[in-house]
Structures are given as structure tokens and as C-alpha cells.
Amino acid sequence: MMQKQQLEVESVETDRALEELKKAGAEDSVYKNAGSVLIKAKKDEVVKELEEKKELSNTRVMVLSKQETRVKENLKEVETKINEMIRGMQSGASGGMPPAGPGPSPKPRGE
């Protein structure tokens, strides 16, 4: 779930960066991150890299969404099975067996 949210935030940031790049003119200088430094790059290359990054993020979000759905379905199945087992144990316990608790105390043998 956290990965999915992180990827969605990354996608929004990528969209914003692409919007800003579209506003930039052909003569404007464009820089990109390279570790802890910024390097000058060609606008077209940066746009292409960001679009690829966005596409990859969207694909990963879809995969995580499908995995999340499967996990939720599996969890629901397990929950149903557990509830059925509990109901079975409860109905089995009341089927002719006396309830647990204090009953008549045993008589001493000498009497």
C-alpha cells in the first residue's frame, strides 16, 4: 500500500515536471539530477526520460493494485473459513455435551 502511494506521488511530481518543461522555451537551459548534483541536459532528452519514468510508475501502480486486490480476496476467503470453523466448533460443542462449569461434586468412595 505504501509503495503504491509512493509511486502515485512520484507520478504527480513527474507530471508537474513535464508541465514545467513544456513551458520552457527551446533556448532555455534545462538541468536534471545526477546523484547529488545537477547537470545540463537537452530538453527533449529530459522530457523523454520523464515520460518513460511516468509510464513505468503507472505500470507498477497497476501491478500493485492487482496484487492488493488479490491479497484482499485471499484474506476474505481465509476470514470466511475461520468464521465457518468457529461456527462449527460452537455448534459441535453444544450438540449433546454438557456445558463446562461447576457440576455435581464426586461422592467419596467410602460412603
N, C-alpha and C positions, 0 to 999 in steps of 0.2 A: 504494500500500500504506500509506504513511504517512497519507494523507488518510483512508483507511478507519479506521485505528486511532484517529486523532484524533476522528473522528465517533463511534466506539464509546465512547470515553472521555466525550465530550460527552453522549452518550445516558445513560450511567450517572450522570453528575453531575445531569442533568435529572431522572432517576428519584429520586435522593436528595432533591433539592429538592422534588419533588412529594410525597414521603413526609412530609417535614417540614411542608409546608403543610397536609397532611391532619390532622396532629396539632394544628395551630394552631386555636384557637377562633375563632368569628365576631367576637369583640370584640378579638382580638389585632391589634397593628399589624404590617403586612407592608410590606417595602421591596424595591425592585428596583433593579438597576444602570441608571444613565443616564449612560454615559460613565464618568467618574471619581468620580461622586457617587451616593449612594443617595437615592431619592425614595420617599415613602409612596405606596402603591398599594392598590387593593382586592384582597382575597384572590382573589375569583372571576376577576378580570381576569388576575392573575398566573398562576393555575392554567391558564387558557385559553391564555395565551401559551406557557407551558412545554409544554403538551400539543401545541400546534402545532409548537413547536420540535423536540420529540421525534419527531413524525411526519415532519417534514421531514428530520431526521437519519437516521431509519430508511430513508426513501426513497432518500436519497443513498448510504447504505451499500449498499443493494441494487443501485443503478446501478453503483457502483464495483466491487462483487463480480462483476457480469456483465461489466464491462469487463476486469477482471482475468482472468476465465476465458477470454474471447476472446483476450486477449494471450498467455496461456499456450498456448492451442491453436495460434495462429499461430506462436509460437516453436517449438513442437514440430514443426509442418509444415516450417518453414524448416530446422530441425535435421535432419529426415529427408532433405530434398532435398540438403542439403550432404553428409550422410553417403553418399547414393547417388552424388553426383558424385565424391566422394573414392574410393569403391569402383570406380567406372567408370574413373577415371584410373589407378588402381592396376592393374586388370585389363587396361586398354589398353596400359599401359607394359610389361607382361610378355608381351604377345602377339606374340612373334617379334622384338622389338628386343633387342639385347644390353644387358646391364646397364651402366650408366655406371661408369667407373672406368679404371684403367690397362690399356691393351691393348698389342698389339704396336706398337713404335715404327716410324714410316715409314722405309723404306730410302732412303739418299741416291741421287740420280739417276745419279750418275757411276759406279756400280758395275755 
